[in-house]
């Protein structure tokens, strides 16, 4: 097969995957094209590196968050399509991961806590790695990919999703242990936990172990003569609390340079049901010493700054481990034929709205970093094929700021459930159809939409004839895309309880459904029956409406003001209509 194509005007020989992707975006009969092309003996299927980071909000240099030093992820972003408006379907680890790894929403997986396995609890839904495994890929999980425990059948959904049992770092067993040194010379179960790694149990940390194991696996793939494509998923634990990281990273963020959150108070008009009392922090020794009253007590300003300082340090630490994996991908010769996805499983509050965790429906926790690298397309250069410049990154312990390159970007509203169909299409696998109304009976379908067309459009509009990546606000990419994205969070009661952040399924009485449109965030807290998994929108406990054009920090809830009654009814109708009505037309 010999095909020439040029985005900028000069002819060039593209690799087959660029041709495949272009055809997918131009030809309407996408499925038939993929089916015919992938039978060609000349096609070598792309590998996939799937990077998921726990509790990572878009606090990264590439997301215009200059306070955080994240050179490795920033370099990946410069060679990827970066989605600026990506949102998860529930802001807690287990439900979120189950959702995007099956491309089903929480009301379909019926997982709102950590207490059930979707295949036996809801339906035998095909997972993302399972789809690749069934199409000849070697699939392997390192670290936290599926949430461990009951919600992945105590085996990370092996052997259905993975070719061999998943790897979990042994040092993760000390997440709740008294291993954090304090000023009195003793060790406690602290929230803030910069450490000398050599003094820790086993002389290591979870993300060090996971990244080292990922390096070893890439070396094994390199030595393997079978040329079987791989789907390698690597899940990083930080910046999930406790903020335990090598203490040298703390030097990157002097405390005197740390600011408080720009909106550190409860929103005006916030209903009690919407507030998270962040109990996961309250059980930590150093936080307990503050004697912060439950649920609305003020966290001292100095400790607020220290929390933010330690979160940023955790992000930089994780970035350094991501860089080690990406460097090995390059060194092993896989970079030119590997699709890379990096995403967070949800965001994190750092004092915004007087919140300190994730169990909410605000933008700061539903929004995640999401970037997708497609070799030869998102980093295409018409005269030179550039490799990832991962070698020229910040070394651990340096306080030097780095130059951030801007690659293709999209401001379209997208969701974590879109990742599965996107990867399937980019790899030339069977495309997932949209799930029918009776979705529980269908194993293979999506409640999202492939981002491939957005990716191609972003790459085309961002690349110019001078072979430079230029910023483009991509306002046009919203016209034919989703006009809303959806998330939800459960509560056991109207008022904050100790269990409000993580209620068991049987205790859920209220479900907060939130919808983000281009100009608004609208949330309804309605009655929910955990036995039937049914929400009653005729029984409304509270409403929230934020006018994001004038109130981007979501400070003023205007949902109960008479002057916005018509807008509330319009938003309510759209929320109840749900994700199907918001899909690209």
N, C-alpha and C positions, 0 to 999 in steps of 0.2 A: 504494500500500500504506500503510495507516494502522493501526498497532498501538500500544496503550499497555501499559506495564509499569512496575512499581515494586518495587524491592527493599525499601524501607523502609515502605511502607504508603500513600503518596500517589501518585496517578496522575501519570504524566509521559509526554511523547512522546519515545521513544528513537530514536536513529538506527537505520538498518536493520541495521547490524552488531551492535549490542547485541542486537537481536531475533534475528538469525541465531545469535549465540553462545548465547543462552539456549535457543533451540530445540535447538541441537546438544547442550546438556548435559541437556535434559529428555527429548527424544524419542529413542527407541532407534534408529529407522531414520535414523541421521545422514546417511548417504550420499545417500539419496533426497531428504531435505529440502534438502541443499545443492544437489543437481543441479537441483531445481525452482526454488529461490530465485534462483540465480545467473543464470537466464534472464530475470528481471524487468528491464525496461529502466530502472527507477527505481534499481537498485542500482549504486552507484559502488564499484568494487573498491578495497580499501585498498592504499596503498603499503606498502613494507617497507624499514626501515632496519636493516641487519644489521651490528652492531659487534662485532668480534672483536679481543681484545687479547692480545698475545704474552706468555707466561710470567706471567700475572697470577693470583696466589693471591687468596683473598678478604681481602686486606689493604686493606679499605675501611671508611670510617666506617659505612656501612649494614650491614656485617657485624660490627658491634660491635668494630671494630678502631680505637679512638679515636686511636691514635698517628698514623694516616695521614690526611692532609687530602685529601679527594676529594669536594668539594661538588657537582660536576656529576653525577657518577655517583650520588651519594647522592640528589640531587633526582630523577633518573630512577627510582631504586629506590622512592622514595616514591609514584610514580605507576605502579608496575608490580607484578606478583607476583614477589617475590624468593624464589628457591629456595635454602634454606639447606643442602641436602644433595645438591648436584649433583656428578657425577663423570664424568671422561673415561675413554675406553677404552684409551688408552696415553699415557704421560706424555712425549711428545716431539712436536715440531711437525707434521712431515709426516704420520705415521700418524694422529695425533689429528684433524687437519683433514680428511684424506681420509675418516676414519670419520664425523664428524658431518655432513660435507657430502654424504655418500651414504647416511647412516643405516644403515651396515653396520659391523660390528666388524672389528678387524684380522685375525682368522682368516678373514674373508670377503674383505676387500680384498687380503689377503696382502701388505700393506705394513707392515713392522716397522722399516724403515729409510727411506732416501730414494731408493732405486735402481730403482723401477718405477712404471708408470702403470697404475692399476687397470683401465682399460678393455681393455687388451691383456694384462695380467698375470693378471687374475682374471675379471672379467665386465663387460659394458657397462652398468653400473649408472647409473640416472638420478640426477643430482645435484640438490641443493636449488635452486640458481639455474636449472638447466635446466628443472625442472618449472614454475617461474614463467615462464620465457621461452616455453615451449611453450604456455602459457595466456595469451599476449598481453602479458606484461610486458616493459618495457625493463629489461634486467639489465646491471649494470655493476659492476666490481670495482676498488677503489682500495686500494693498499697490499698488505699481506700477508693474503690471504684463503685461497686455496689456497696450499700451500707451493710456492714457485717451483722450477723444475728438472724433472727427469725425472718426479717423482711427479704432476705436473700437465701432462705432455707438453710442457714448455718453453713453454707458451702459456696457462697458467692454465685449461686445458680450454676454450679458445676454438676454434671458435664454438659448441660444443654448449651451454656454460653461460652465455655472455655475448653480449650484443647487439653489442658492439664490443670490440676488444682491451683487456685490463686495463691500468690505470695503475700503474706502479711509480715511486716517488720516486727521482730520479737519485742523490741523496746516500746511498742505501743501499749504494752501491758502496764506501763508505769504512768499512764495518763492521769490516774487518780491517786498516785502514790506520793508520799512525802519525800520528794527528791529536790525541792527547790531551796537553795541556800538563802537564809535570811540574815539580817544584821546581827542577830544574837548568836550567830554561829551554828544554829540548829537548822534542820530541814523540815519544810512544811509542804502541804498541798496548796500552793499559792496560785494566784492568777498570773502574777508577773514573775517570770522565771528564767531570766538570762543565766546561762550555766557555762561552766568549764566542761566541755564534752567528756574529757578524760575521767572526770569524777562521777559521771552518770552510770547507772546500771548498764553493764555490758560495754561501757565506754563508747556509746554511740547514741544516736537519736533516730526516730522513725524515718524521717525524710532522707537522712544520710543513708540508712540501710536500703530504702526503696530505690533511691537514685543509683546507688552502687549496683544493686541487683539488675536494674534496667540496663546499665552499661554492660554488665555481664551477658545479659540476654541478647543485646545488639551484637556483641562479639560472637555469640553462638550463631546468630542468624547469618553473620558474615561468613562464618566458616562452613555453614551448611551448603552443600552442593545441590540440594533438591530444588532451589529457587522457588519454594512455596512462599507465596506472599504472607505477610503477617499483619495482624491487628493487635498492636501492643497498647494496652491501657495502663497508664501510670497515674495513681491517685496520691496527691500530696496532702499531708495532714495539717500543716500550718497554712494560714494563721488561725486555725481553730484553737480555742483556748484549751489548756493553759498556754500562755504565750511563752513557750519554752524553746529557746534557740541559743546558738553559740553567742556568748556575751559580747564578742567583738562587734557584732552587728549593732549593738546599742550605741556605739560610738558614732554611727552615721547620723544619729538624730539627737543632738544636744537638747536637753529639756527646755532650755531657754528659747529655743526656736519653735517649740510646739505650741500651736494655737488650740483654743477650745473650739467646739463645734459652732458653726455660724448660727444655728437655730437650736440652742441648748434647752429650750423649755417645752413643756407640753403644748401642742397646738391649741389655739383658742377654739373652744367648742368641741374638743375631742371627747367622744363618749368613753366611759370607763372600760367598756368591753374591748376597745381597740388597743388598750395599753398592755404592754408586756412588762411584768415585774422582774424580768431577768434573773430568775432564781439560780441559773447556772453559775452566775458570778457570786451570788450570795453564799454559796457553800464553800468558797475558797477562803483559806485562812486569812490572807492579807486583806481581803475585802470585808470579811466579818469584823475585823478590828476597827473598821470605820463606823460601825453601828448605824448604818444607813437605815432609816425607818422604812417599813414595808407599807404600801408599795411605791409611794411617791417621794421618798426622802431624797435630799440633795446629796450627790456625790461630791466631796470636796474638790475644788478646782485643781489643786495640785495633783491629786490622784487621777482626775480626768485626763490631765496632760500625760501622766505616766501611762495610762491605758493606751492612749493614742500613740505615744512613743513606742511602746512595746508591740502594738499591732503593726506599725510601720516596719519595725525591725524584723518581725516575723515574716512580713511580705518580702523584704529584701533577702532574708535567709532562704525562703522558698524559691525566689527568683534564681539564686545562685545554684540551687539543686536542679531546677529546670534547665539552666544553662549547661550543666554537666551532661544531662541526657541529650540535649540538642547537639552539643559538641560531638558526642559519640555517634549520633546519627550521621553527622557529617563525616567523621573519621572512618566510619564503617562503609561509606559509599552509598548510603541509602537516601541522602537528602534530595536527590534529583528525581526520586520516584516514590516519595512518601507524602501522603496527605497528612497534614497536622491540624488538629483541632485543640484549642485550649479554651476552657470555660471554668467558671466558678459554679458551685452548686446552689449558691444564693449569696446575698450580700451580708452586710453587718453594720449595726449601728454603733457609732463611736461618740455618743452623747447627743446626736440629733434627736429632737423631740423628747429629750431627757431619757432616752433609751440606750441600752448597753448590750443588746444581744441581737437576735434575728427573727424572733417569733412574732412578726407584725405584718402589716400590709402596706407599709410605706414604700416609696420609690427606693430609698436607700438600702432596702433589703430585698426587694423583688428584682432589682436591676443587677446584672452580672457582666463581667467581662466575657466576651465571646469573639474569637478570631479563628478564621479558617484559611489555611495555606494550601493552595493547589499548585503543585510544581508546574512551572512553565506558563502559568496563567496569572496568578496573583503577584509573581515576582518577575514577569516576563521582561526581557531586555532584548531589543532587536539587533544589537551588534555584539553583545557579550552576555553569555549566560552566567549570571552572578550566583555564587553559592551564598549560603547564609553566612554573614559576617560575625558568627558567634565567637570567633577568636578574639575580636577587638571589643571585649566587654569589660565592665568594671570588675576588678578583682575584689574578693572578699576583704572587708576591713578598710577599704579606701573610702574617703569622703568626697572624692571627685565626682561632680555631676557630669553626665554624658549627654551627647547630642542625640536628640530624638528625631529619627526620620519618620516621615508620614507616608504611609502607603494608602492603598485603596480603602475607602470607608463608606459605610452606609448608615444613614439615620433612620431607616425604616424600622417600624415596630416589629420585632421578631421575638420568638419564644424558644425556650430550651427544648420543647417537643419537636422543633424544626430540625434539630441536629441529626437525628436518625435518618429521616428521608433524604437529607442533604448528602450525607456520607454515602448512602446507598447509590444515589444518582451519580455522584462524582466518581465512584469506583466502578461504575458500569454494571452494577448489580440490579436485580429486579426492583423496580420502583414501587414504593408502597402506595396503595390506593388510599383515598380518604375513607376513614371508618364510617360505616353506616350507622343509623340510629340505634340499632340493636348491636352495639359494638362488643358486648361481652361474649358473643358467640363467634366472633371473628378473630382468628389468631394473628393474621398478618395484615395490618393496616396502620394508618397514622392519624393522629388527631392534631397534626401540625401541617407544615408545608415545606417542601424543599426550597432552600435558599440559593440554589444554583443560578437562577436567572438574576437574582440580586447581585450575586458575586460577579457574574460576567458583566453586568451593566456597570457596576462599580469599577471594575478593572478597566473597562473601555473608557469611561468618562474621566478617570483619574490620570490615565496615561496620555502624554502628549508627544508631539513629533520630535521634541528635543530630548526625548528619552529621560524625562525626569518625572518623578512622582510628585504631583502637586495636589494640594488640598482642594477638595470640592465638597460643598455641603450636601450634595446629592439630594436636594429637595425633591427632585423629580422621581426618586425611587419610592416615594410614598403613594404616588397616584394610583398605581395598579397593585398595591400590596395590601396587607391587613390594615384595617382602620381601627383595630383595638386588640389588646392582648389581655390575658386573664390569669389571675392567681387567686388563692384562697387560703384562709387559716381558721382552724377550729378553736373554740373556747368552751370551757365547762360551765361558765356562769357569766352573768352580766358584769359583775364586779371582779377585779383581779383577785385570784386565789394563788396559793403556792403552786398549784398544778396548771395554772393558766397557760404557761408557755408550752407544755408538752402533755396535754390531756390524753389519757387512754381512750381508745375508741368508745368503750361503753359509757364514758363520762362526758362525751361531747354532746352539748345541748344547743350550741349556736355555731353557725358557720359564717365567717366573714368572706364574702365574695368581692373581689376588687377588680376593676377594669381600668386600664390605662389607654387613653386615646391620645391623639396628637396634642390636644389642648387641655385635657382634664384627667383627673383620677377620681373615680367614683366607687364607693364601697357601701355595701349593704350587709348588715349583720342580721341574719334571719334564723328562725328555728330550724333545728336539724335533728332527724331521727337516726341514731346510730345503728338501729336494728334493720331499717329498710334503706339506709343511705340516701334518704330523701330530704331535700331542703323545702321549706315552706315559705315561699316569698310573700305569702299573705300575712305572715307573722314576722313583722320587722321590728327588731329591737333598737336599731340605730342606723343612721346614714352619715356618710362622709362625702363631701365634694370639695375638691381642691382645684382652683383655677390656675393651671400650671403656667400659663403665659405671664400672669402677673404675680404668681406665688409659686415659683419653682421649688422652693424648699418645703412646701406643704405645711405652712404655718397656720393658715386660717381655714378651718372647716366651715364652709358656708352652706352645708347641706340642709340646715334647718331654717335658713333665712327665707322669708316669704318672697323676696324679690327673685330668688333662684328656683322657685317651685316648678316652673315649666321646664327648666333645664334638668332638674332632678328627675322629673317624670320621663324626659327623653333619655337620660342616661340609664334610668331604671329599666326601661323597655329594651334598650340595647344590651344591658347586662343579662337580663333574663333570656334574651334571644341566644346569647352565648357565642362560643368560638366559631361555630359553623357559619353563622351569618357574617362573621368578620374575616373569613378566609379571602385570599386574593380572588378577584373575579376574572 
